[in-house]
């Protein structure tokens, strides 16, 4: 294991994550973090000199639809159902002083 995680690092991560770890959990976390870092080190062995940098794995395109009004202005039809209205708007009781 090339990456040795210190006890201080585990303590610091525990403080940052607001976790109280037992000694056994700290040891397990230390082993897990070391294995993760070893796995990441394997990526350094790859030849990426011919690989083009990219920001996303898949092509990114706009997935949003155009904002098109389909029901138009129906204010008068909607206000027919209002118990009270004033100046073309719903009138409700005052709730804040």
SERO-4910 file (N, C-alpha, C, O; in steps of 0.05 Angstrom, whole numbers):
BEGIN
 pado doro    nc1    nc2    nc3   cac1   cac2   cac3    cc1    cc2    cc3    oc1    oc2    oc3
  Unk    A     17    -24      0      0      0      0     18     25      0     31     31     20
  Unk    A     18     39    -23     36     62    -25     26     86    -10     42    102      0
  Unk    A      1     88     -7    -11    111      7    -17    104     36    -36     89     41
  Unk    A     -2    114     54     -6    110     82    -22    133     94    -13    156     92
  Unk    A    -45    127    104    -62    148    116    -56    149    146    -56    129    160
  Unk    A    -50    173    156    -42    176    184    -67    177    202    -89    183    193
  Unk    A    -62    173    227    -84    175    247    -94    204    248   -118    209    252
  Unk    A    -76    223    245    -84    251    245   -103    258    222   -122    273    225
  Unk    A    -98    246    199   -115    250    176   -143    239    181   -163    252    175
  Unk    A   -144    216    193   -170    204    200   -185    221    220   -209    225    218
  Unk    A   -170    231    240   -183    248    260   -194    273    247   -216    282    253
  Unk    A   -178    285    229   -186    310    216   -211    305    198   -229    321    199
  Unk    A   -211    283    184   -234    277    167   -259    272    185   -281    280    178
  Unk    A   -255    259    207   -277    255    226   -288    281    237   -312    284    240
  Unk    A   -270    300    242   -279    327    252   -294    341    230   -316    352    234
  Unk    A   -284    341    205   -297    354    183   -324    342    177   -343    357    171
  Unk    A   -326    316    179   -352    303    173   -370    300    198   -392    290    196
  Unk    A   -361    311    220   -376    310    245   -384    282    253   -407    276    261
  Unk    A   -365    263    250   -369    235    257   -352    228    281   -329    236    283
  Unk    A   -363    213    299   -347    202    322   -342    173    315   -361    157    316
  Unk    A   -317    167    309   -310    140    301   -297    125    324   -280    137    339
  Unk    A   -303    100    327   -289     83    347   -262     76    335   -256     82    312
  Unk    A   -245     65    352   -218     57    342   -219     38    319   -204     39    300
  Unk    A   -238     19    321   -241     -1    299   -251     13    274   -241      6    252
  Unk    A   -269     32    276   -279     46    253   -258     64    240   -256     67    216
  Unk    A   -241     75    257   -219     92    247   -199     74    231   -190     82    210
  Unk    A   -194     51    242   -175     33    228   -187     24    201   -173     22    181
  Unk    A   -213     18    201   -226     10    176   -227     33    156   -222     29    132
  Unk    A   -232     57    165   -232     81    148   -204     85    136   -201     93    113
  Unk    A   -184     81    153   -156     85    144   -150     65    121   -138     72    101
  Unk    A   -158     40    125   -154     20    104   -169     26     79   -159     24     57
  Unk    A   -194     34     82   -211     41     59   -199     65     43   -198     64     19
  Unk    A   -191     85     57   -180    109     44   -154    101     30   -148    111      8
  Unk    A   -138     85     42   -113     76     29   -118     60      4   -105     64    -16
  Unk    A   -138     42      4   -145     27    -19   -156     45    -42   -150     41    -65
  Unk    A   -172     66    -34   -182     85    -54   -159    100    -67   -158    103    -92
  Unk    A   -140    109    -51   -117    124    -63    -99    106    -80    -89    115   -100
  Unk    A    -96     80    -72    -81     61    -88    -95     57   -115    -81     56   -136
  Unk    A   -121     56   -115   -136     52   -140   -133     77   -158   -130     74   -182
  Unk    A   -134    100   -146   -130    125   -161   -102    126   -173    -98    136   -195
  Unk    A    -82    116   -158    -55    116   -169    -52     99   -194    -35    105   -211
  Unk    A    -69     79   -197    -68     62   -221    -74     79   -246    -64     73   -267
  Unk    A    -90    100   -243    -97    117   -266    -72    131   -276    -70    138   -300
  Unk    A    -52    136   -259    -28    149   -267    -11    131   -286      7    141   -300
  Unk    A    -16    105   -286     -1     86   -302    -11     87   -331      2     77   -349
  Unk    A    -35     98   -336    -46     99   -363    -33    120   -380    -26    142   -370
  Unk    A    -30    114   -406    -19    133   -425    -42    150   -436    -58    140   -451
  Unk    A    -44    175   -427    -65    192   -436    -55    214   -455    -69    234   -459
  Unk    A    -32    210   -466    -20    231   -483    -36    235   -509    -37    257   -520
  Unk    A    -50    214   -518    -66    216   -543    -96    221   -537   -112    220   -555
  Unk    A   -103    225   -512   -131    228   -504   -137    258   -503   -123    274   -491
  Unk    A   -159    265   -516   -168    293   -517   -182    300   -491   -200    285   -483
  Unk    A   -175    322   -478   -189    329   -453   -219    335   -459   -226    345   -480
  Unk    A   -236    328   -440   -264    334   -443   -277    341   -416   -266    334   -395
  Unk    A   -299    354   -417   -312    362   -392   -333    342   -383   -340    341   -360
  Unk    A   -344    327   -402   -364    307   -397   -358    281   -412   -346    281   -433
  Unk    A   -367    259   -401   -363    233   -414   -380    231   -438   -372    221   -459
  Unk    A   -405    240   -436   -424    239   -458   -427    266   -471   -422    287   -458
  Unk    A   -434    267   -497   -439    293   -509   -461    309   -495   -482    297   -488
  Unk    A   -456    334   -490   -476    351   -476   -491    368   -496   -479    381   -513
  Unk    A   -517    367   -493   -534    384   -510   -557    395   -493   -563    384   -472
  Unk    A   -569    415   -503   -591    427   -488   -615    408   -487   -626    400   -508
  Unk    A   -623    400   -463   -645    381   -461   -671    395   -453   -692    382   -449
  Unk    A   -671    422   -452   -695    437   -445   -711    443   -469   -700    449   -491
  Unk    A   -737    443   -467   -754    450   -489   -757    480   -490   -751    494   -470
  Unk    A   -767    490   -512   -772    518   -514   -796    525   -496   -814    510   -493
  Unk    A   -795    549   -484   -816    558   -467   -838    571   -484   -836    595   -490
  Unk    A   -857    555   -492   -878    565   -509   -905    565   -494   -912    545   -481
  Unk    A   -919    587   -494   -945    590   -481   -965    574   -497   -968    579   -521
  Unk    A   -979    556   -484   -999    540   -499  -1028    547   -490  -1046    542   -506
  Unk    A  -1032    558   -467  -1059    563   -458  -1066    593   -459  -1089    600   -454
  Unk    A  -1048    610   -466  -1054    638   -470  -1063    652   -445  -1060    642   -423
  Unk    A  -1075    676   -449  -1085    692   -426  -1113    683   -419  -1132    688   -434
  Unk    A  -1116    670   -396  -1142    660   -387  -1149    673   -361  -1164    661   -345
  Unk    A  -1140    697   -355  -1144    710   -329  -1174    712   -323  -1182    704   -301
  Unk    A  -1190    721   -341  -1219    725   -336  -1233    699   -330  -1250    697   -312
  Unk    A  -1225    677   -345  -1237    651   -340  -1229    640   -313  -1245    627   -299
  Unk    A  -1205    645   -304  -1195    635   -278  -1207    651   -256  -1215    640   -235
  Unk    A  -1209    677   -259  -1220    694   -237  -1250    690   -233  -1261    698   -212
  Unk    A  -1264    676   -251  -1292    670   -247  -1295    653   -222  -1315    654   -208
  Unk    A  -1275    636   -216  -1276    618   -193  -1266    630   -167  -1267    617   -146
  Unk    A  -1256    654   -168  -1245    667   -145  -1268    676   -126  -1288    688   -136
  Unk    A  -1266    670   -100  -1286    680    -82  -1288    710    -82  -1310    722    -81
  Unk    A  -1265    724    -83  -1264    753    -84  -1241    761   -103  -1220    747   -104
  Unk    A  -1245    782   -118  -1224    792   -135  -1223    822   -134  -1242    836   -128
  Unk    A  -1199    832   -141  -1195    861   -141  -1174    868   -161  -1152    857   -161
  Unk    A  -1180    886   -179  -1161    895   -200  -1150    872   -216  -1127    872   -223
  Unk    A  -1167    852   -223  -1159    830   -239  -1141    810   -225  -1127    794   -238
  Unk    A  -1142    809   -198  -1126    790   -183  -1143    778   -161  -1164    789   -153
  Unk    A  -1134    754   -151  -1148    743   -128  -1144    761   -104  -1122    771   -100
  Unk    A  -1165    765    -89  -1163    780    -64  -1164    761    -41  -1184    746    -39
  Unk    A  -1144    762    -23  -1143    744      0  -1141    760     25  -1133    783     24
  Unk    A  -1148    748     48  -1145    763     73  -1116    769     79  -1098    754     72
  Unk    A  -1112    791     92  -1085    799    101  -1075    780    122  -1090    775    142
  Unk    A  -1051    770    119  -1040    750    138  -1017    761    154  -1009    750    175
  Unk    A  -1005    783    145   -981    795    159   -987    823    166   -998    839    150
  Unk    A   -981    830    190   -986    858    200   -963    876    191   -963    900    197
***
